[in-house]
Amino acid sequence: MKPLILRWLRLTSALALCSNFLGCAGTETTNPLKSFNGSDCKLHVLGSVADVSAVALTNDADAGADADAGTDAGTPSQVVVSCVSYEQTGDKLHLTAMNFGAACGIMSWQGDAHFEGDSLFVQSKNANPECKTAGCGSCIYDFEYDVSGAPVGKPIALSIEVGRCVDGDDLNAHTSKLQLPLDQNKSGTVCRDSAGNWKPR
């Protein structure tokens, strides 16, 4: 009987330690983000981040301005198309978010991601020292995310948040929400039109 009681006490102690320190197998949360890259400013856009998110990133007649031209987009005739390309292999998903607006002068980015069921949330955070930005309006940036653990054969609801400070301040953060039709195509591109709707291209 004594050995049985001792075994029970050891098991109870081990479970208590596991609960206190979350060090047991199966209790750790795995970050699905395996790699991340954020570009420098591709295009300086006059106006606030809100203006860029609501107006400048449109898809009128698929005309589009060359986002690599390095010129200001200050007139309605200049259009920048905001798109997300995706490619899935097994449970691995590669995303390229192109032409997303954020504050000017962000030189360092930090990525983050997590799944909630069939929804994927990715973030491009401002990792400048003290989250500083330049007072020159807004910029257009590109981001790449490699995530694992993606649902297979199902559409994924994607949220992309850009501009939150690493410390959590979301004053300049903007979120775009779209659907990736991975139940139909394992790769493709979705772009935002002038009405703010995301459509396959």
N, C-alpha and C positions, 0 to 999 in steps of 0.2 A: 504493500500500500504506500509506503514512504516514497519509493522511486516514482510512483505515479503522481503523487502530490508534488514532488520536486519538479517533474517534467511540466506539470500544469503551471507552477509558479514561474518557471523559466519562459514558457510560452506567453504568459500574461505580461511579464516584464518586457519581452521582445516586442509584443504588440503595442505596449505603452510607448516604448522608444520610437517605434515606427510612426505612431500617431503624432508624437511631439515634434519629430524632426523631418517627417515626410521623406524618409530615406529608403523606403522599401520599394521593391520592384512593383511597377504598375501604378504608383501614386504620383510620379513625376509627370508634369505637363510638358510635352514635346513641342517646341516651336516649329511650325511647318515651313517657315521661311529659311531656305537653304543658301540663297545668295541674293544680293540686292545691289543695284547701281542707280545713282541719280546723276543727271547731267548738270553741267554748268548752264547758265542762261543762254538759250538759243536765240531768243528774239526779245528785245525790249519793247514793251507795249505801254503806251501812255494810258494812265488811269489807274484805278484801284484794282485789287485782286477781285473784288466783287464784279467790277465792270468786265474784267477779262473773262471770268467764269460765266457771266450772263450774256455777254454780247460778242466779244471778240472771237471766242471759240465756236464758230458756226460752220456750217457746211453748205452754204448757198451755191446751188448748181454745181457742186463739186469743183468750184473754181480754185479757191485756196491760194494763200500767199506762200511763197517759199519761206519756210520757217528758219532756214539756214542762211537767209540773205543778210541778216544782221541789220535790217532797217526797222524803224519804228512803224507800228501799225496804228495809225491815228485816224484813219478815215474809214467810213463804212465799206468802201470798195476793196479794202484789203481784208482778206479773210484767212483765218487760221483754223484748220480742221483738227479737232480733238478726236483721237482714235485709240483703241486698245486692240492689239493683236494677241492671239492666244494659240498655244500648241500644247496638247496633252499626250503624254506617253505613259501608259499605265496610270498610276496615281500621281505622277509628276506633272506639274503644270508650269509652263513658262509664259509670262505676261510681259508685254511691252506697252507701256502707257505713253503715248506721244502727244506733245503739245498741250500740257496741262499748266494752267496759270498758278503763280504763287508770287509772293513778295519779291521784289528786286534785291539782288545781292546775297542770295543764299549760296554759299560756296561749299557747304558740307551737309550731307543728307544721311539720315539713319532710317532703315526700313523696319517694318514690323508686320506681322500677319497672324491671323487666327481664323479657324473655322467655327461656325455654329450650324451644325447640321449640313445642309447643302448650300449654305451661304459662306462666302469668303470675304473677309475684311482685310485690306492691305493699307498700310500707311507709309507715307514719305514724310519724315519729320525733319524740321529745321534743326540741324546739329551745329549751327554756328555758335561760337562762344557767346554765352548769355542770350542766345537766340536773336542776335542782332540782325537787322535787315537794312538795306540802303533806301534812302528816301527818293527813289527815282521812278516811282510807279510800280509796275509789275513786269514779270518775265514769263517766258514760256520754257518749260523743262520737259525732259523725257525721263522715264523710270523703267527699270527692269526688275522683275521679281521671279524667283524660282521657288516654288513651293512643292511640298510633298503631302501625301495624305488626302489628295483631292478625290471626291466621289467619281466613280467611273460610270459612264453611260447615262449621266444625268445632267440637266442644265444646272448651272451654278449662278446664283445671285451674287454679283460682285459689287463691293463698295470700295472706292478708292478715295482715301482722305489725304490731302496734300497741305502742308504748311503748319501743322501742329508743332509746338516746341517740344523738344525731348523731355522737358520737365512736366509736360502735360498741358500747358497753356494753349488753348485752342482759339485764341482771338482771331488769328489770320487763317484758320483752317477752313477748307472747302471740301465737300464730299460729292462725288459723282457716283450714281447708282445705275447699274446696267445688268443685262442678262447675257451670259455666255451660253450659246446653244450647243453645248457639248454632247447632247443626246443626238444631234444631227450631224455635226462636223467636229472632228478632233482638232482642227486648226481653222483659223479664219481671222477676220478683222471686223470690229464693230466701231462705227463712227457716230458722232453726235450731229444731228442736223440743226437747222436754224431755229426750229421750235424747241430744241433741247431734248429731243428724243434720240435714243440710241438705236441704230439699225445696222444689220449686217451689210458688208460691202462686198 
